[in-house]
């Protein structure tokens, strides 16, 4: 799996890269049909501190899988986004399993 990370109008973080890469690698081992991950970190305009945005898009067979989270720090936003992606991947894998059983 290829992982592309982009930081939109903010400095890159090596520790955040490592955390996200490690977690995406775990997903990739569990769901081997993932081809690529595009990760975007952005600062929002919120005044309440919930302005750290993480968006992830996975390329896999079928429609692309997308999740977005907004939290008070990027680590929490990334963890929430990965959790959302895993839920979607689980559903996609179940569909693949059911489809293969029918055939």
C-alpha positions as CSV (number, residue, x, y, z in Angstrom):
1,X,0.0,0.0,0.0
2,X,1.2,3.5,-0.9
3,X,0.6,6.3,1.7
4,X,0.6,9.9,0.6
5,X,0.4,12.5,3.4
6,X,-0.2,16.2,2.8
7,X,-0.2,19.0,5.3
8,X,-2.3,21.9,4.1
9,X,-0.9,25.3,5.0
10,X,1.0,23.9,8.1
11,X,4.3,22.4,8.9
12,X,4.9,18.6,8.5
13,X,5.1,16.5,11.6
14,X,7.4,13.4,11.6
15,X,5.7,12.0,14.7
16,X,2.3,12.3,13.2
17,X,3.6,10.7,10.0
18,X,4.9,7.7,12.0
19,X,1.6,7.3,14.0
20,X,-0.6,7.4,10.9
21,X,1.7,5.2,8.9
22,X,1.9,2.6,11.6
23,X,-1.9,2.5,12.0
24,X,-2.6,2.4,8.2
25,X,-0.1,-0.5,7.9
26,X,-2.1,-2.4,10.5
27,X,-5.2,-1.8,8.4
28,X,-3.4,-2.8,5.3
29,X,-2.4,-6.2,6.8
30,X,-5.9,-6.8,8.0
31,X,-7.5,-5.7,4.7
32,X,-5.1,-6.7,2.0
33,X,-7.2,-5.2,-0.8
34,X,-6.3,-1.6,0.1
35,X,-4.2,-0.1,-2.7
36,X,-3.4,3.4,-1.6
37,X,-4.1,5.9,1.2
38,X,-4.3,9.7,0.8
39,X,-4.1,11.6,4.1
40,X,-4.7,15.3,4.6
41,X,-4.1,17.4,7.7
42,X,-5.6,20.9,7.9
43,X,-6.2,23.6,10.3
44,X,-9.9,24.7,10.4
45,X,-11.4,28.1,11.4
46,X,-13.2,27.0,14.6
47,X,-12.9,29.3,17.6
48,X,-13.7,26.5,20.1
49,X,-10.4,24.7,19.7
50,X,-11.9,21.9,17.6
51,X,-10.0,23.0,14.5
52,X,-7.6,20.1,13.7
53,X,-9.0,18.3,10.7
54,X,-7.8,14.9,9.4
55,X,-9.2,13.5,6.1
56,X,-8.3,10.1,4.7
57,X,-9.3,8.5,1.4
58,X,-8.5,4.8,0.7
59,X,-8.3,3.3,-2.8
60,X,-9.6,-0.2,-2.9
61,X,-11.8,-2.3,-5.3
62,X,-15.2,-0.6,-5.6
63,X,-15.9,3.0,-4.6
64,X,-13.3,4.9,-2.7
65,X,-13.5,4.9,1.1
66,X,-13.5,8.3,2.8
67,X,-13.5,9.6,6.4
68,X,-13.0,12.9,8.0
69,X,-12.7,14.0,11.7
70,X,-12.3,17.3,13.5
71,X,-10.8,17.2,17.0
72,X,-8.8,19.4,19.3
73,X,-5.5,17.7,18.3
74,X,-4.3,15.9,15.2
75,X,-3.6,12.6,16.9
76,X,-7.2,12.3,18.1
77,X,-8.5,13.4,14.7
78,X,-6.3,10.7,13.0
79,X,-7.4,8.0,15.4
80,X,-11.1,8.8,14.9
81,X,-10.6,8.9,11.1
82,X,-8.9,5.5,11.1
83,X,-11.6,4.1,13.3
84,X,-14.2,5.3,10.8
85,X,-12.3,3.8,7.9
86,X,-12.0,0.5,9.7
87,X,-15.8,0.3,10.1
88,X,-16.2,0.9,6.4
89,X,-13.5,-1.6,5.5
90,X,-15.2,-4.3,7.6
91,X,-18.5,-3.7,5.8
92,X,-16.7,-3.9,2.4
93,X,-15.0,-7.1,3.4
94,X,-18.4,-8.6,4.5
95,X,-19.9,-7.7,1.1
96,X,-16.9,-9.4,-0.7
97,X,-17.4,-12.5,1.4
98,X,-21.1,-12.6,0.8
99,X,-20.6,-12.1,-3.0
100,X,-18.0,-14.9,-3.2
101,X,-20.3,-17.3,-1.3
102,X,-23.1,-16.6,-3.7
103,X,-21.0,-17.3,-6.8
